[in-house]
Amino acid sequence: MGRKPFQPEQVIGKLREAEVMLAKGQTVGEVCRQIGVTEQTYYRWRKEYGGLRLDPAKRLKDLEKENARLKKRVADLSVDNQILKVAAQGNF
């Protein structure tokens, strides 16, 4: 069974830990082992959360969830609209 993804607060905390360790002269590989993630995950997190503080990170995740929900809703409505057009033409 897979693990649950890290929360934005946890990610930002781990990135801060990593920055401190890197400043002390450790390599990226050593830092990743100590914070418990792969190098790929570290670089992905750094790209996504690099300059964010805790509050903007939470807001970003909330907005991403809301955007996904709205996109799904628009897709559902588009399908409904197409069905109604076909039914109105009587070509079914």
Sequence and secondary structure as in RCSB ss.txt:
>XXXX:A:sequence
MGRKPFQPEQVIGKLREAEVMLAKGQTVGEVCRQIGVTEQTYYRWRKEYGGLRLDPAKRLKDLEKENARLKKRVA
DLSVDNQILKVAAQGNF
>XXXX:A:secstr
       HHHHHHHHHHHHHHHHTT  HHHHHHHHT  HHHHHHHHHHHTT  HHHHHHHHHHHHHHHHHHHHHH
HHHHHHHHHHHHHHT  
